[in-house]
Amino acid sequence: MNVKTDNTRHVSLRQQLMLFVVMLLFGFIVANHVQSVRARSETRSLAVIYQQRERELNEQIKLNEALMQENTALNKQKDELISALLVNQGYAELSAELQQVRLLAGFTEVRGPGIVLTLNDKPDYAILTDSDASLVHDGDIRHALDLLRNAGAAALSVNDLRITNVSYIRCIGSTIRCNQYRMLPPFVIKALGDPAQLAAAIASDPLFSMRHLPDIGLVVTVETPEEVVIPAFAEADSFGSYITLLEGN
């Protein structure tokens, strides 16, 4: 009787152990499945959020472009009204002088022959293997502007931002700031002047020639379109914010 009871108890313990193992495996499978479903759900959620943010960014870009065009049109209309008012009140000479000053200050759009210089980082730049010289820095843009000025450029812009005597270009983190705007590569520099002379100034520059070599791979391209359009200084109405040193009486 005792032997039979011991055998029964042994079988019962073995069954309980097997049941425990089965339940443990089942729990592991269920937990793994839940975790997998949750991961896929989070991945889908991130993809949806990314697409939504991308749409919002594109909408903001379009809105900014529309506002910039509207601002340009309003500034042009304002200038025409001021000029007409001065002429009607007998100040035609003052109106002409004002237009000349605005032209020299970069407050009006200008167009004519010139070049388009593009500076860009090395394609497929690898931070572990490529040199820092393969990236465009703020000093590179300033260097290009100096070369073009010395070659006779009458007007300059960077990424359609007019360069004036109060403009500044400096590195802000991973971006480059021009005037009040942050820019990312590629950096498109437009210069008004003799195309051959401007292009030669870039082509003969030792710094850009060295950086353009395959080992460094900086992108330096020059184009000579039929006409170069350089916009007016976008912040002409807030010009005072650029003046940090005032001379008092």
LUMDRENZA-81318 format. One record per atom (N, C-alpha, C): x, y, z; chain; atom name. Coordinates in steps of 0.02 Angstrom, whole numbers, plus 50000, padded with zeros to 5 digits. Last residue first. Layout:
REM LUMDRENZA-81318
REC/X/Y/Z/A/CA
...
This chain:
REM LUMDRENZA-81318
REC/51362/55596/48549/A/N
REC/51392/55662/48548/A/CA
REC/51426/55676/48615/A/C
REC/51401/55422/48516/A/N
REC/51362/55477/48543/A/CA
REC/51399/55543/48538/A/C
REC/51392/55293/48406/A/N
REC/51437/55346/48429/A/CA
REC/51395/55405/48452/A/C
REC/51357/55124/48435/A/N
REC/51332/55190/48416/A/CA
REC/51377/55243/48446/A/C
REC/51362/54964/48391/A/N
REC/51407/55016/48417/A/CA
REC/51383/55083/48390/A/C
REC/51271/54883/48330/A/N
REC/51283/54872/48401/A/CA
REC/51328/54924/48432/A/C
REC/51157/54864/48211/A/N
REC/51205/54915/48233/A/CA
REC/51214/54908/48309/A/C
REC/51058/54778/48183/A/N
REC/51125/54757/48165/A/CA
REC/51178/54806/48190/A/C
REC/50940/54840/48213/A/N
REC/50960/54785/48257/A/CA
REC/51031/54760/48242/A/C
REC/50917/54931/48111/A/N
REC/50947/54955/48173/A/CA
REC/50971/54900/48218/A/C
REC/50847/54866/48012/A/N
REC/50919/54876/48002/A/CA
REC/50953/54896/48067/A/C
REC/50721/54822/47986/A/N
REC/50748/54814/48053/A/CA
REC/50824/54821/48053/A/C
REC/50695/54841/47853/A/N
REC/50654/54878/47900/A/CA
REC/50678/54872/47972/A/C
REC/50782/54752/47790/A/N
REC/50794/54824/47783/A/CA
REC/50755/54865/47834/A/C
REC/50798/54615/47785/A/N
REC/50783/54648/47849/A/CA
REC/50797/54722/47847/A/C
REC/50835/54567/47661/A/N
REC/50768/54551/47686/A/CA
REC/50749/54590/47748/A/C
REC/50906/54651/47530/A/N
REC/50917/54635/47601/A/CA
REC/50849/54627/47635/A/C
REC/50848/54579/47375/A/N
REC/50861/54636/47420/A/CA
REC/50874/54610/47490/A/C
REC/50930/54447/47280/A/N
REC/50874/54481/47313/A/CA
REC/50896/54540/47356/A/C
REC/50996/54431/47123/A/N
REC/51015/54435/47194/A/CA
REC/50962/54476/47230/A/C
REC/51009/54331/46985/A/N
REC/50964/54374/47022/A/CA
REC/50982/54372/47096/A/C
REC/51097/54318/46836/A/N
REC/51099/54305/46908/A/CA
REC/51054/54356/46942/A/C
REC/51081/54245/46677/A/N
REC/51066/54301/46722/A/CA
REC/51067/54278/46794/A/C
REC/51138/54133/46620/A/N
REC/51128/54193/46579/A/CA
REC/51116/54255/46622/A/C
REC/51258/54059/46735/A/N
REC/51193/54065/46702/A/CA
REC/51189/54129/46661/A/C
REC/51386/53977/46767/A/N
REC/51379/54045/46739/A/CA
REC/51313/54049/46700/A/C
REC/51446/53893/46913/A/N
REC/51402/53896/46855/A/CA
REC/51397/53969/46831/A/C
REC/51557/53794/47002/A/N
REC/51543/53861/46977/A/CA
REC/51500/53856/46914/A/C
REC/51582/53699/47151/A/N
REC/51561/53704/47081/A/CA
REC/51543/53776/47064/A/C
REC/51650/53598/47261/A/N
REC/51658/53668/47240/A/CA
REC/51640/53672/47166/A/C
REC/51645/53489/47392/A/N
REC/51612/53506/47329/A/CA
REC/51618/53581/47316/A/C
REC/51785/53405/47456/A/N
REC/51739/53461/47463/A/CA
REC/51710/53478/47395/A/C
REC/51878/53297/47452/A/N
REC/51812/53289/47423/A/CA
REC/51762/53345/47434/A/C
REC/52000/53239/47495/A/N
REC/51960/53281/47540/A/CA
REC/51888/53284/47516/A/C
REC/52041/53159/47390/A/N
REC/52053/53136/47459/A/CA
REC/52012/53176/47510/A/C
REC/52011/53234/47273/A/N
REC/51971/53175/47291/A/CA
REC/51980/53153/47363/A/C
REC/52014/53414/47302/A/N
REC/52046/53352/47282/A/CA
REC/52007/53291/47307/A/C
REC/51963/53528/47355/A/N
REC/51922/53495/47304/A/CA
REC/51952/53429/47280/A/C
REC/52058/53581/47435/A/N
REC/52000/53549/47468/A/CA
REC/51957/53511/47419/A/C
REC/52144/53637/47338/A/N
REC/52167/53582/47380/A/CA
REC/52107/53544/47411/A/C
REC/52061/53736/47283/A/N
REC/52091/53685/47239/A/CA
REC/52114/53624/47280/A/C
REC/52034/53816/47393/A/N
REC/51980/53777/47364/A/CA
REC/52006/53722/47317/A/C
REC/52168/53864/47412/A/N
REC/52131/53831/47465/A/CA
REC/52076/53787/47436/A/C
REC/52209/53928/47292/A/N
REC/52244/53868/47316/A/CA
REC/52204/53829/47368/A/C
REC/52107/53984/47162/A/N
REC/52120/53989/47234/A/CA
REC/52151/53925/47260/A/C
REC/52069/53980/47032/A/N
REC/52141/53988/47045/A/CA
REC/52157/53991/47119/A/C
REC/51930/53971/47035/A/N
REC/51969/53916/47006/A/CA
REC/52043/53919/47024/A/C
REC/51892/54095/47088/A/N
REC/51879/54034/47125/A/CA
REC/51924/53977/47101/A/C
REC/51935/54182/46989/A/N
REC/51956/54194/47058/A/CA
REC/51946/54132/47101/A/C
REC/51868/54138/46877/A/N
REC/51941/54129/46881/A/CA
REC/51966/54137/46952/A/C
REC/51739/54182/46903/A/N
REC/51753/54110/46901/A/CA
REC/51827/54096/46907/A/C
REC/51758/54321/46894/A/N
REC/51736/54291/46957/A/CA
REC/51752/54216/46959/A/C
REC/51797/54334/46759/A/N
REC/51841/54357/46812/A/CA
REC/51823/54325/46880/A/C
REC/51685/54284/46692/A/N
REC/51751/54253/46682/A/CA
REC/51798/54271/46739/A/C
REC/51578/54370/46736/A/N
REC/51579/54298/46751/A/CA
REC/51648/54266/46745/A/C
REC/51583/54519/46818/A/N
REC/51611/54487/46759/A/CA
REC/51617/54412/46772/A/C
REC/51436/54515/46925/A/N
REC/51498/54545/46899/A/CA
REC/51520/54509/46836/A/C
REC/51368/54451/47071/A/N
REC/51354/54491/47011/A/CA
REC/51419/54523/46989/A/C
REC/51352/54291/47140/A/N
REC/51393/54351/47134/A/CA
REC/51378/54385/47068/A/C
REC/51290/54179/47260/A/N
REC/51280/54212/47195/A/CA
REC/51319/54278/47195/A/C
REC/51314/54026/47333/A/N
REC/51336/54096/47334/A/CA
REC/51328/54125/47264/A/C
REC/51240/53907/47424/A/N
REC/51240/53934/47356/A/CA
REC/51256/54008/47359/A/C
REC/51281/53772/47514/A/N
REC/51282/53844/47518/A/CA
REC/51291/53873/47448/A/C
REC/51180/53624/47548/A/N
REC/51233/53661/47512/A/CA
REC/51225/53736/47520/A/C
REC/51203/53655/47725/A/N
REC/51229/53645/47657/A/CA
REC/51176/53613/47613/A/C
REC/51094/53771/47812/A/N
REC/51126/53706/47806/A/CA
REC/51152/53699/47735/A/C
REC/51076/53917/47915/A/N
REC/51080/53884/47850/A/CA
REC/51113/53816/47858/A/C
REC/50977/54037/48001/A/N
REC/51022/53979/48004/A/CA
REC/51018/53941/47938/A/C
REC/50970/54216/47999/A/N
REC/50945/54150/47977/A/CA
REC/50999/54097/47984/A/C
REC/51005/54346/48009/A/N
REC/50966/54318/48064/A/CA
REC/50942/54247/48050/A/C
REC/51159/54333/47934/A/N
REC/51110/54383/47956/A/CA
REC/51071/54353/48014/A/C
REC/51183/54164/47944/A/N
REC/51195/54222/47902/A/CA
REC/51140/54272/47916/A/C
REC/51255/54028/48025/A/N
REC/51207/54083/48029/A/CA
REC/51230/54140/47985/A/C
REC/51260/53857/48002/A/N
REC/51296/53920/47991/A/CA
REC/51244/53975/47988/A/C
REC/51251/53715/48115/A/N
REC/51226/53758/48062/A/CA
REC/51271/53819/48055/A/C
REC/51290/53647/48224/A/N
REC/51298/53612/48160/A/CA
REC/51273/53653/48101/A/C
REC/51334/53791/48309/A/N
REC/51324/53719/48314/A/CA
REC/51338/53686/48247/A/C
REC/51353/53912/48207/A/N
REC/51310/53902/48265/A/CA
REC/51295/53828/48270/A/C
REC/51476/54011/48131/A/N
REC/51454/53943/48145/A/CA
REC/51413/53942/48210/A/C
REC/51433/54158/48038/A/N
REC/51468/54123/48091/A/CA
REC/51436/54055/48103/A/C
REC/51430/54305/47955/A/N
REC/51425/54233/47944/A/CA
REC/51466/54199/47997/A/C
REC/51341/54459/47937/A/N
REC/51392/54418/47970/A/CA
REC/51378/54345/47955/A/C
REC/51313/54622/47866/A/N
REC/51301/54549/47869/A/CA
REC/51358/54514/47906/A/C
REC/51335/54752/47846/A/N
REC/51320/54733/47915/A/CA
REC/51308/54657/47922/A/C
REC/51355/54767/47711/A/N
REC/51411/54785/47756/A/CA
REC/51398/54764/47828/A/C
REC/51272/54619/47648/A/N
REC/51283/54691/47652/A/CA
REC/51342/54704/47699/A/C
REC/51204/54493/47554/A/N
REC/51262/54511/47595/A/CA
REC/51273/54586/47591/A/C
REC/51045/54420/47555/A/N
REC/51089/54472/47530/A/CA
REC/51144/54487/47580/A/C
REC/51012/54254/47534/A/N
REC/51015/54306/47585/A/CA
REC/51067/54357/47563/A/C
REC/51018/54146/47448/A/N
REC/50968/54199/47435/A/CA
REC/50961/54247/47493/A/C
REC/51133/54081/47491/A/N
REC/51068/54049/47499/A/CA
REC/51011/54100/47495/A/C
REC/51205/54235/47492/A/N
REC/51217/54166/47513/A/CA
REC/51150/54134/47528/A/C
REC/51256/54361/47375/A/N
REC/51206/54331/47418/A/CA
REC/51228/54260/47435/A/C
REC/51318/54519/47315/A/N
REC/51328/54450/47337/A/CA
REC/51268/54426/47378/A/C
REC/51377/54633/47191/A/N
REC/51326/54613/47239/A/CA
REC/51335/54539/47253/A/C
REC/51491/54650/47117/A/N
REC/51453/54710/47135/A/CA
REC/51399/54695/47187/A/C
REC/51654/54584/47118/A/N
REC/51582/54571/47127/A/CA
REC/51546/54633/47151/A/C
REC/51793/54592/47097/A/N
REC/51748/54642/47068/A/CA
REC/51675/54629/47074/A/C
REC/51875/54509/47163/A/N
REC/51872/54499/47090/A/CA
REC/51821/54546/47057/A/C
REC/51854/54540/47293/A/N
REC/51917/54562/47264/A/CA
REC/51918/54554/47188/A/C
REC/51731/54473/47306/A/N
REC/51734/54546/47312/A/CA
REC/51798/54572/47279/A/C
REC/51774/54340/47292/A/N
REC/51729/54369/47242/A/CA
REC/51728/54445/47245/A/C
REC/51854/54324/47405/A/N
REC/51882/54313/47338/A/CA
REC/51839/54347/47285/A/C
REC/51759/54348/47506/A/N
REC/51817/54393/47498/A/CA
REC/51848/54386/47428/A/C
REC/51675/54238/47487/A/N
REC/51648/54306/47478/A/CA
REC/51705/54356/47468/A/C
REC/51763/54134/47520/A/N
REC/51735/54138/47452/A/CA
REC/51709/54208/47438/A/C
REC/51784/54162/47656/A/N
REC/51840/54163/47609/A/CA
REC/51815/54170/47537/A/C
REC/51656/54142/47708/A/N
REC/51686/54210/47710/A/CA
REC/51744/54216/47662/A/C
REC/51648/54005/47683/A/N
REC/51601/54050/47651/A/CA
REC/51629/54121/47651/A/C
REC/51751/53958/47764/A/N
REC/51753/53945/47692/A/CA
REC/51707/53992/47654/A/C
REC/51710/53993/47892/A/N
REC/51769/54026/47863/A/CA
REC/51775/54015/47789/A/C
REC/51608/53904/47914/A/N
REC/51591/53974/47905/A/CA
REC/51649/54012/47874/A/C
REC/51642/53756/47815/A/N
REC/51641/53794/47877/A/CA
REC/51624/53867/47861/A/C
REC/51603/53602/47745/A/N
REC/51603/53674/47734/A/CA
REC/51597/53709/47802/A/C
REC/51713/53460/47761/A/N
REC/51651/53495/47776/A/CA
REC/51659/53570/47762/A/C
REC/51836/53409/47746/A/N
REC/51787/53387/47697/A/CA
REC/51719/53420/47708/A/C
REC/51914/53442/47851/A/N
REC/51919/53485/47793/A/CA
REC/51869/53466/47738/A/C
REC/51904/53338/47937/A/N
REC/51860/53396/47950/A/CA
REC/51861/53444/47892/A/C
REC/51914/53185/47841/A/N
REC/51943/53244/47874/A/CA
REC/51890/53297/47886/A/C
REC/51841/53024/47873/A/N
REC/51852/53084/47832/A/CA
REC/51878/53142/47874/A/C
REC/51818/52925/47969/A/N
REC/51873/52917/47921/A/CA
REC/51889/52980/47882/A/C
REC/51714/52957/48052/A/N
REC/51770/52920/48080/A/CA
REC/51830/52918/48034/A/C
REC/51616/53021/47976/A/N
REC/51648/53059/48030/A/CA
REC/51710/53024/48057/A/C
REC/51602/53026/47807/A/N
REC/51606/52979/47864/A/CA
REC/51647/53011/47919/A/C
REC/51497/53087/47680/A/N
REC/51549/53103/47729/A/CA
REC/51545/53054/47788/A/C
REC/51428/53076/47558/A/N
REC/51439/53017/47601/A/CA
REC/51496/53027/47651/A/C
REC/51513/53213/47482/A/N
REC/51459/53164/47480/A/CA
REC/51477/53102/47522/A/C
REC/51575/53346/47579/A/N
REC/51592/53287/47540/A/CA
REC/51533/53239/47540/A/C
REC/51467/53492/47577/A/N
REC/51508/53441/47610/A/CA
REC/51523/53383/47563/A/C
REC/51481/53628/47458/A/N
REC/51444/53575/47492/A/CA
REC/51492/53526/47525/A/C
REC/51452/53776/47372/A/N
REC/51497/53741/47418/A/CA
REC/51456/53689/47457/A/C
REC/51434/53850/47217/A/N
REC/51403/53804/47266/A/CA
REC/51458/53770/47306/A/C
REC/51411/54003/47137/A/N
REC/51460/53958/47168/A/CA
REC/51424/53916/47221/A/C
REC/51365/54075/46994/A/N
REC/51335/54042/47052/A/CA
REC/51385/53991/47077/A/C
REC/51404/54238/46923/A/N
REC/51414/54166/46931/A/CA
REC/51374/54141/46992/A/C
REC/51344/54358/46800/A/N
REC/51380/54338/46861/A/CA
REC/51389/54263/46863/A/C
REC/51239/54489/46737/A/N
REC/51286/54434/46728/A/CA
REC/51323/54419/46793/A/C
REC/51089/54529/46835/A/N
REC/51136/54540/46780/A/CA
REC/51183/54481/46773/A/C
REC/51001/54619/46964/A/N
REC/51011/54562/46919/A/CA
REC/51058/54580/46863/A/C
REC/50940/54658/47128/A/N
REC/50982/54673/47069/A/CA
REC/50990/54610/47028/A/C
REC/50827/54732/47242/A/N
REC/50848/54673/47203/A/CA
REC/50888/54696/47143/A/C
REC/50884/54842/47371/A/N
REC/50845/54829/47311/A/CA
REC/50871/54766/47276/A/C
REC/50971/54866/47473/A/N
REC/50900/54863/47490/A/CA
REC/50855/54851/47430/A/C
REC/51106/54887/47465/A/N
REC/51082/54819/47457/A/CA
REC/51009/54811/47473/A/C
REC/51157/55012/47464/A/N
REC/51151/54980/47530/A/CA
REC/51128/54907/47524/A/C
REC/51147/55051/47332/A/N
REC/51214/55040/47360/A/CA
REC/51211/55002/47426/A/C
REC/51007/55063/47325/A/N
REC/51043/55016/47281/A/CA
REC/51111/54999/47310/A/C
REC/50982/55164/47415/A/N
REC/50953/55097/47427/A/CA
REC/50989/55045/47385/A/C
REC/51047/55269/47350/A/N
REC/51070/55247/47416/A/CA
REC/51045/55176/47431/A/C
REC/50968/55279/47236/A/N
REC/51039/55263/47230/A/CA
REC/51067/55237/47296/A/C
REC/50846/55316/47292/A/N
REC/50851/55254/47254/A/CA
REC/50924/55231/47247/A/C
REC/50881/55441/47344/A/N
REC/50860/55388/47389/A/CA
REC/50866/55319/47355/A/C
REC/50905/55512/47227/A/N
REC/50960/55500/47273/A/CA
REC/50944/55444/47321/A/C
REC/50776/55515/47175/A/N
REC/50829/55481/47137/A/CA
REC/50889/55465/47182/A/C
REC/50714/55591/47276/A/N
REC/50691/55523/47261/A/CA
REC/50744/55483/47224/A/C
REC/50780/55712/47263/A/N
REC/50788/55674/47325/A/CA
REC/50767/55601/47315/A/C
REC/50732/55749/47138/A/N
REC/50804/55738/47147/A/CA
REC/50818/55697/47210/A/C
REC/50596/55763/47165/A/N
REC/50618/55712/47118/A/CA
REC/50693/55697/47126/A/C
REC/50508/55831/47252/A/N
REC/50573/55808/47275/A/CA
REC/50599/55752/47230/A/C
REC/50378/55873/47232/A/N
REC/50432/55913/47204/A/CA
REC/50502/55893/47227/A/C
REC/50281/55790/47269/A/N
REC/50292/55848/47312/A/CA
REC/50352/55889/47290/A/C
REC/50291/55689/47177/A/N
REC/50231/55731/47176/A/CA
REC/50239/55793/47218/A/C
REC/50411/55629/47218/A/N
REC/50407/55662/47153/A/CA
REC/50348/55710/47151/A/C
REC/50374/55576/47342/A/N
REC/50427/55626/47338/A/CA
REC/50424/55664/47273/A/C
REC/50274/55486/47301/A/N
REC/50258/55541/47347/A/CA
REC/50310/55596/47343/A/C
REC/50346/55395/47224/A/N
REC/50293/55435/47192/A/CA
REC/50275/55495/47236/A/C
REC/50430/55341/47323/A/N
REC/50459/55376/47266/A/CA
REC/50407/55421/47233/A/C
REC/50334/55280/47405/A/N
REC/50378/55333/47432/A/CA
REC/50407/55374/47376/A/C
REC/50280/55187/47315/A/N
REC/50237/55239/47343/A/CA
REC/50279/55297/47372/A/C
REC/50391/55106/47289/A/N
REC/50360/55143/47234/A/CA
REC/50316/55199/47260/A/C
REC/50414/55054/47416/A/N
REC/50465/55095/47384/A/CA
REC/50436/55137/47328/A/C
REC/50295/54978/47433/A/N
REC/50311/55033/47478/A/CA
REC/50362/55081/47447/A/C
REC/50309/54883/47333/A/N
REC/50253/54930/47329/A/CA
REC/50267/54990/47374/A/C
REC/50420/54816/47383/A/N
REC/50424/54848/47317/A/CA
REC/50369/54900/47310/A/C
REC/50367/54766/47501/A/N
REC/50423/54813/47503/A/CA
REC/50431/54851/47438/A/C
REC/50269/54680/47448/A/N
REC/50248/54738/47489/A/CA
REC/50305/54789/47494/A/C
REC/50348/54585/47381/A/N
REC/50300/54625/47343/A/CA
REC/50279/54688/47382/A/C
REC/50419/54532/47490/A/N
REC/50454/54564/47434/A/CA
REC/50408/54610/47395/A/C
REC/50313/54477/47564/A/N
REC/50354/54530/47593/A/CA
REC/50392/54568/47539/A/C
REC/50270/54378/47476/A/N
REC/50224/54433/47494/A/CA
REC/50263/54492/47522/A/C
REC/50382/54297/47476/A/N
REC/50360/54328/47413/A/CA
REC/50314/54387/47427/A/C
REC/50380/54259/47611/A/N
REC/50438/54295/47584/A/CA
REC/50420/54330/47519/A/C
REC/50259/54190/47617/A/N
REC/50267/54252/47656/A/CA
REC/50326/54293/47631/A/C
REC/50290/54081/47534/A/N
REC/50235/54126/47516/A/CA
REC/50242/54192/47553/A/C
REC/50394/54023/47608/A/N
REC/50407/54047/47540/A/CA
REC/50353/54096/47518/A/C
REC/50322/53988/47725/A/N
REC/50377/54036/47728/A/CA
REC/50393/54065/47660/A/C
REC/50234/53893/47672/A/N
REC/50207/53954/47702/A/CA
REC/50261/54008/47705/A/C
REC/50324/53794/47633/A/N
REC/50283/53827/47582/A/CA
REC/50255/53893/47608/A/C
REC/50375/53762/47760/A/N
REC/50420/53786/47708/A/CA
REC/50381/53823/47654/A/C
REC/50259/53715/47823/A/N
REC/50292/53776/47848/A/CA
REC/50340/53805/47797/A/C
REC/50237/53600/47746/A/N
REC/50186/53654/47748/A/CA
REC/50217/53719/47771/A/C
REC/50351/53528/47778/A/N
REC/50340/53549/47708/A/CA
REC/50288/53605/47704/A/C
REC/50325/53506/47915/A/N
REC/50384/53544/47894/A/CA
REC/50375/53570/47823/A/C
REC/50209/53428/47909/A/N
REC/50207/53494/47942/A/CA
REC/50265/53537/47920/A/C
REC/50262/53314/47847/A/N
REC/50210/53353/47814/A/CA
REC/50205/53423/47843/A/C
REC/50352/53275/47947/A/N
REC/50377/53292/47881/A/CA
REC/50326/53334/47842/A/C
REC/50264/53245/48050/A/N
REC/50311/53301/48058/A/CA
REC/50339/53323/47991/A/C
REC/50202/53133/47991/A/N
REC/50162/53192/48010/A/CA
REC/50207/53253/48017/A/C
REC/50308/53045/47977/A/N
REC/50273/53068/47917/A/CA
REC/50232/53131/47932/A/C
REC/50339/53028/48114/A/N
REC/50388/53056/48068/A/CA
REC/50354/53084/48006/A/C
REC/50221/52968/48161/A/N
REC/50242/53033/48188/A/CA
REC/50291/53067/48140/A/C
REC/50227/52848/48088/A/N
REC/50170/52894/48079/A/CA
REC/50188/52964/48102/A/C
REC/50344/52794/48140/A/N
REC/50339/52808/48068/A/CA
REC/50283/52857/48054/A/C
REC/50308/52779/48274/A/N
REC/50362/52824/48256/A/CA
REC/50360/52842/48182/A/C
REC/50206/52683/48257/A/N
REC/50190/52748/48285/A/CA
REC/50244/52799/48268/A/C
REC/50278/52575/48208/A/N
REC/50227/52606/48166/A/CA
REC/50209/52675/48190/A/C
REC/50354/52553/48323/A/N
REC/50387/52569/48259/A/CA
REC/50339/52603/48212/A/C
REC/50255/52519/48415/A/N
REC/50295/52580/48426/A/CA
REC/50330/52601/48362/A/C
REC/50210/52401/48355/A/N
REC/50164/52457/48363/A/CA
REC/50202/52522/48373/A/C
REC/50323/52322/48365/A/N
REC/50298/52339/48299/A/CA
REC/50251/52399/48302/A/C
REC/50329/52317/48506/A/N
REC/50384/52347/48468/A/CA
REC/50362/52367/48398/A/C
REC/50210/52250/48535/A/N
REC/50220/52318/48560/A/CA
REC/50275/52353/48521/A/C
REC/50235/52127/48475/A/N
REC/50179/52167/48451/A/CA
REC/50188/52240/48472/A/C
REC/50343/52087/48556/A/N
REC/50352/52095/48484/A/CA
REC/50298/52139/48454/A/C
REC/50282/52078/48681/A/N
REC/50337/52125/48671/A/CA
REC/50349/52139/48597/A/C
REC/50190/51976/48655/A/N
REC/50166/52043/48674/A/CA
REC/50220/52095/48663/A/C
REC/50280/51872/48629/A/N
REC/50233/51894/48577/A/CA
REC/50208/51964/48592/A/C
REC/50343/51860/48752/A/N
REC/50383/51877/48693/A/CA
REC/50339/51903/48636/A/C
REC/50235/51821/48830/A/N
REC/50270/51883/48845/A/CA
REC/50311/51906/48785/A/C
REC/50202/51698/48769/A/N
REC/50153/51752/48770/A/CA
REC/50188/51819/48782/A/C
REC/50321/51626/48793/A/N
REC/50298/51637/48724/A/CA
REC/50249/51695/48721/A/C
REC/50322/51625/48934/A/N
REC/50377/51655/48897/A/CA
REC/50356/51672/48825/A/C
REC/50205/51553/48959/A/N
REC/50211/51622/48982/A/CA
REC/50266/51659/48945/A/C
REC/50243/51430/48904/A/N
REC/50186/51467/48876/A/CA
REC/50188/51541/48895/A/C
REC/50347/51396/48989/A/N
REC/50360/51406/48918/A/CA
REC/50304/51446/48886/A/C
REC/50272/51383/49107/A/N
REC/50327/51431/49103/A/CA
REC/50344/51448/49031/A/C
REC/50184/51282/49075/A/N
REC/50157/51348/49089/A/CA
REC/50211/51402/49085/A/C
REC/50279/51178/49061/A/N
REC/50236/51197/49004/A/CA
REC/50208/51267/49014/A/C
REC/50331/51173/49190/A/N
REC/50375/51189/49134/A/CA
REC/50335/51212/49074/A/C
REC/50215/51137/49261/A/N
REC/50250/51200/49276/A/CA
REC/50294/51222/49218/A/C
REC/50189/51012/49206/A/N
REC/50140/51066/49197/A/CA
REC/50172/51134/49210/A/C
REC/50301/50945/49252/A/N
REC/50292/50953/49180/A/CA
REC/50243/51009/49165/A/C
REC/50274/50951/49389/A/N
REC/50334/50981/49363/A/CA
REC/50328/50994/49288/A/C
REC/50155/50880/49396/A/N
REC/50155/50950/49416/A/CA
REC/50216/50987/49388/A/C
REC/50202/50756/49354/A/N
REC/50151/50790/49314/A/CA
REC/50150/50865/49331/A/C
REC/50288/50728/49459/A/N
REC/50315/50734/49392/A/CA
REC/50266/50771/49346/A/C
REC/50197/50720/49564/A/N
REC/50249/50772/49565/A/CA
REC/50278/50783/49495/A/C
REC/50123/50608/49523/A/N
REC/50090/50673/49531/A/CA
REC/50141/50730/49531/A/C
REC/50219/50507/49528/A/N
REC/50188/50525/49463/A/CA
REC/50156/50593/49467/A/C
REC/50241/50508/49666/A/N
REC/50297/50523/49620/A/CA
REC/50270/50544/49551/A/C
REC/50117/50468/49714/A/N
REC/50143/50535/49731/A/CA
REC/50199/50556/49684/A/C
REC/50114/50339/49662/A/N
REC/50063/50388/49641/A/CA
REC/50087/50460/49655/A/C
REC/50221/50284/49730/A/N
REC/50222/50288/49656/A/CA
REC/50173/50340/49631/A/C
REC/50174/50293/49861/A/N
REC/50235/50328/49842/A/CA
REC/50239/50336/49767/A/C
REC/50063/50208/49854/A/N
REC/50054/50279/49870/A/CA
REC/50114/50320/49850/A/C
REC/50126/50086/49830/A/N
REC/50079/50114/49780/A/CA
REC/50069/50188/49792/A/C
REC/50197/50073/49947/A/N
REC/50233/50077/49883/A/CA
REC/50189/50108/49830/A/C
REC/50096/50062/50041/A/N
REC/50141/50120/50044/A/CA
REC/50179/50129/49979/A/C
REC/50042/49939/50000/A/N
REC/50000/50000/50000/A/CA
REC/50043/50062/50000/A/C
